[in-house]
Amino acid sequence: MKLMSASEEKQIIDACLQQNRQAQFALYEHFAPRMLPVCRRYARNNWDADDILQEGFIKAFRYLSDFKNQGSFEGWLRRIMVTTALNFYKKRKITFTETELNYLPDDVITEMTVTTGLLYSDLMKVIASLPNGYHQVFRLNAVEGYTHKEIGKMLDISVNTSKSQLMRAREQLQRKIAVTETISSDKMNVLQTA
């Protein structure tokens, strides 16, 4: 995929602001392959990811005049996709149970251990199997790099709830990964003895 220069990007954005359909298509064609993985990280399945991508681009074109060429367009578009993904499930009343803690010190958040021999696709399946609240907070913090304060604003939860959801997500991931690794090593032992 050919990278677009800053001047080409600005030219296409300006044409999109003039409702030029060819420019809109070019912008979509250029950025959709980069945004689909972002949508997939938050979606429960590929169909939802496709819907989130479409809704995200609709919003991007609707609010394109709000982009002030401060920072990267791709970063601006990525934020729209993440917000769209979060709202996608809110609209469908798919919520998570909050575990509100009055105080959760930073040192209580345990770091996830690094695993070996686990395929990326298996890891993504394990992450996708987390309860929705844990899934969202883990993705926003560990994958997208948002702070707990930013996550709190995006999900309308407290900073401590974000921290506790992340801690519980990591604990569940560690347990699920341990089970997955045990199953994988059992399969390898069966194959080696056969």
C-alpha positions in Angstrom: 0.0 0.0 0.0 1.4 3.3 -1.1 1.8 5.9 1.7 0.1 9.2 1.2 2.2 12.3 1.6 0.9 15.1 3.9 0.1 17.3 0.9 -1.8 14.5 -0.9 -3.7 13.8 2.3 -4.6 17.5 2.8 -5.7 17.7 -0.8 -8.0 14.7 -0.5 -9.4 15.9 2.8 -10.2 19.3 1.2 -11.9 17.6 -1.7 -13.9 15.5 0.8 -15.0 18.6 2.5 -16.4 19.7 -0.9 -18.5 16.5 -1.0 -16.3 15.0 -3.8 -17.4 11.3 -3.9 -14.2 10.2 -5.6 -12.1 11.8 -2.9 -14.2 10.2 -0.2 -13.8 6.8 -1.9 -10.0 7.4 -2.1 -9.8 8.4 1.5 -11.8 5.3 2.5 -9.7 3.0 0.3 -6.5 4.3 1.8 -7.4 4.2 5.5 -10.0 1.3 5.8 -7.3 -1.4 5.7 -5.5 0.4 8.6 -8.7 1.0 10.6 -10.3 -2.5 10.2 -7.8 -4.1 12.7 -8.6 -1.3 15.2 -12.3 -2.2 14.8 -11.6 -5.9 15.1 -9.8 -5.4 18.4 -13.0 -4.0 19.9 -15.6 -6.1 18.1 -16.9 -9.5 19.2 -16.9 -10.8 15.6 -16.0 -9.8 12.0 -19.5 -8.7 11.1 -19.5 -6.2 14.0 -16.1 -5.0 13.0 -17.3 -4.3 9.5 -20.3 -2.4 10.9 -18.1 -0.4 13.2 -15.8 0.5 10.4 -18.7 1.7 8.2 -20.2 3.7 11.1 -16.8 5.1 11.9 -16.3 6.4 8.4 -19.8 7.9 8.3 -18.9 9.8 11.4 -15.5 10.8 10.1 -17.0 12.3 6.9 -19.8 14.0 8.9 -17.3 15.6 11.3 -14.4 16.0 8.8 -14.6 19.8 9.2 -13.6 19.4 12.9 -10.2 18.0 11.8 -7.9 21.0 12.1 -4.7 19.5 10.7 -3.2 19.4 14.2 -1.7 16.0 14.6 -2.1 13.1 12.3 -5.3 12.5 10.4 -4.8 8.7 11.0 -4.7 9.3 14.8 -7.9 11.4 14.6 -9.6 8.7 12.5 -8.4 6.0 14.9 -9.9 7.8 17.8 -13.2 8.0 16.0 -13.1 4.2 15.3 -12.4 3.5 19.0 -15.2 5.7 20.1 -17.6 4.2 17.5 -16.7 0.7 18.7 -17.4 1.6 22.3 -20.7 3.2 21.4 -21.6 0.3 19.1 -22.2 -2.0 22.0 -23.7 0.7 24.3 -26.4 1.3 21.7 -27.2 -2.4 21.7 -27.5 -2.4 25.5 -24.6 -4.7 25.9 -23.1 -3.6 29.2 -20.8 -4.9 31.7 -21.0 -5.3 35.5 -18.9 -2.7 37.2 -16.8 -3.5 40.2 -16.4 -0.2 42.0 -13.7 0.0 44.5 -13.3 3.0 46.8 -9.5 2.8 46.5 -7.2 0.7 44.4 -3.5 1.6 44.7 -1.4 1.5 41.5 0.9 -1.2 43.0 -2.0 -3.7 43.2 -2.2 -3.8 39.4 -0.1 -6.8 38.5 1.8 -7.0 35.3 0.8 -9.8 33.0 3.5 -12.5 32.5 4.9 -13.0 29.1 3.9 -16.3 27.5 5.8 -18.3 25.0 4.4 -20.6 22.4 1.0 -18.9 22.2 -0.1 -17.9 18.7 -1.3 -14.4 18.1 -4.7 -15.7 16.9 -5.1 -17.7 20.1 -4.2 -14.7 22.2 -6.8 -12.6 20.4 -9.4 -15.3 21.0 -8.6 -15.3 24.7 -8.9 -11.5 24.9 -12.1 -11.5 23.0 -13.6 -14.1 25.5 -13.2 -11.6 28.4 -16.4 -10.1 29.8 -17.2 -6.9 27.9 -16.1 -4.4 30.6 -12.8 -6.2 31.1 -12.4 -6.5 27.3 -12.9 -2.8 26.7 -10.7 -1.5 29.5 -7.9 -4.0 28.6 -8.0 -3.0 24.9 -8.1 0.7 25.6 -5.2 0.6 28.1 -2.9 -2.2 27.0 -3.5 -2.0 23.2 -4.4 1.6 22.5 -2.4 3.2 25.4 -5.2 5.3 27.0 -4.8 6.3 30.6 -7.3 5.3 33.3 -8.6 8.9 33.4 -9.2 8.9 29.6 -10.9 5.4 29.8 -13.1 6.6 32.7 -14.3 9.5 30.5 -14.9 7.3 27.4 -16.8 4.6 29.3 -18.4 6.8 31.9 -16.7 5.0 34.8 -14.4 6.0 37.6 -10.6 5.8 37.4 -10.7 3.2 40.2 -13.2 1.1 38.2 -11.0 1.3 35.2 -8.0 0.1 37.3 -10.0 -2.7 38.9 -11.4 -3.9 35.5 -7.9 -3.9 34.1 -6.5 -5.9 37.0 -9.3 -8.4 36.7 -8.9 -8.7 33.0 -5.2 -9.4 33.5 -6.0 -12.0 36.1 -8.5 -13.7 33.8 -6.1 -13.6 30.9 -3.4 -15.2 32.9 -5.7 -18.0 33.9 -7.0 -18.5 30.4 -3.6 -18.4 28.8 -2.3 -21.0 31.4 -5.2 -23.3 30.4 -4.5 -22.7 26.7 -0.8 -23.4 27.1 -1.6 -26.6 29.1 -3.9 -27.8 26.3 -1.4 -26.9 23.7 1.4 -28.8 25.5 -0.9 -31.8 26.0 -1.6 -31.8 22.2 2.2 -31.6 21.5 2.8 -34.5 23.9 0.2 -36.6 22.1 1.7 -35.8 18.7 5.2 -36.7 19.9 4.1 -40.0 21.4 2.1 -41.0 18.3 
